[in-house]
Amino acid sequence: MSVPAAGPGGLSRILPHIEASDWKIEQKQSRSVANFADANKRQLRVDLGLQLGDIQWKVGGKLERRRASPGVGAIPRTISARERDIAARVLTALSRTLGPASPHTNSFLSALRPSFDEHLVAEHLAAHHDLSFDLSEWLAALRRLAVQTYENNLGQAYEAGGMTAKAIREYEKFIDWWRDADSLFIDQVDDARVRLKRLRG
């Protein structure tokens, strides 16, 4: 069994400043949990409990805050309780989505990615900010607006202004962030790849 792509992917998409590593797979029963490794709160130990057919699996790993890029100001290394809560919700939802009672298969998971992320973030906000309405549709609309109007268009703006290095950087970021985009946005990713290839000569 390999580490399900949905696991690290779901965590890093919803918490992009967090880095997952040291994944280990064991054939044993486990709850899906995320807990601080120690009192300094710089690392989360995460366990994803899965039942695939008649076999139970534990997928364990660690989460740490991604190191800042050169030129970026200092950022705290500690992980907040909010981040821990979101990680735990991601793991629990993945366990349900991949579990024996779920109609979904691994081949179908890519179609779930955007709605999965939006549902999880909406659930977290509702639980911690006393919201009584479903935010997931609102978050979906924001995602569509963001992907259509920001990263890719920023690359195009730099390209039109003759700022080739900046355009290349924005296209690279856009392709990296949205390489697993659903069918609504895959055309924009393909367009960014064509533009990037042209600029690189």
C-alpha positions, 0 to 999 in steps of 0.5 A, a space after each residue: 500500500 502506498 500513502 494515499 495522495 489525498 492524505 498529504 494533498 488534502 493537508 497541504 492544500 488546506 494548510 499550504 504553509 505546513 509541510 508533511 513528511 516521514 509517512 509510515 504505513 502499518 497494517 493495524 487499527 488506528 484512529 484518525 488524529 492530529 496531536 502536538 508532538 511536544 510542548 513547544 508545538 512545532 510539530 504535529 504527529 498525524 495518524 490516518 486510520 483507514 479500512 480498505 476491504 477487510 484490512 485496517 491501516 494506519 498511515 502516520 506522519 508529521 507536520 511542520 511549518 514550511 520554512 520561509 523562502 529567502 527574502 521573506 520575513 521571519 514567521 513563527 515556527 509553532 503550529 496553532 490550535 486552529 491548524 491542529 483542528 483543521 488537520 484533525 478534521 482533514 484526517 477524519 474526513 479522509 477516513 470517512 471518504 476512503 472507508 468501506 461505507 463510502 461510495 468513492 474510489 481512489 480514481 474518483 477522489 480527484 473530482 472531490 478535491 475542491 469541494 472536500 477542501 471547501 467543506 472542511 474549511 467551512 466546517 472548521 469556521 462554523 465550529 469555531 466562529 459560531 456560524 449557523 450557515 453553510 460556507 462551502 458554497 461561498 468558499 467555492 465561489 471565491 475559489 472560482 473567482 481567485 483562480 480565474 482572476 489572480 495567479 494566472 492573470 498576474 503572470 499574463 500581466 507581467 508577460 504583457 509588461 515585458 517582465 519575463 522573469 516575474 511572468 515565469 515565476 507566476 506561471 510556475 507558481 500557478 501550475 504548481 498550485 493548480 496542477 491537480 485542478 478539476 475540469 473547470 480549471 484544467 484549461 487555464 493550467 494548460 494555457 499557463 504551461 504553453 505560455 511558460 514554455 514560450 517564455 523559456 524559449 
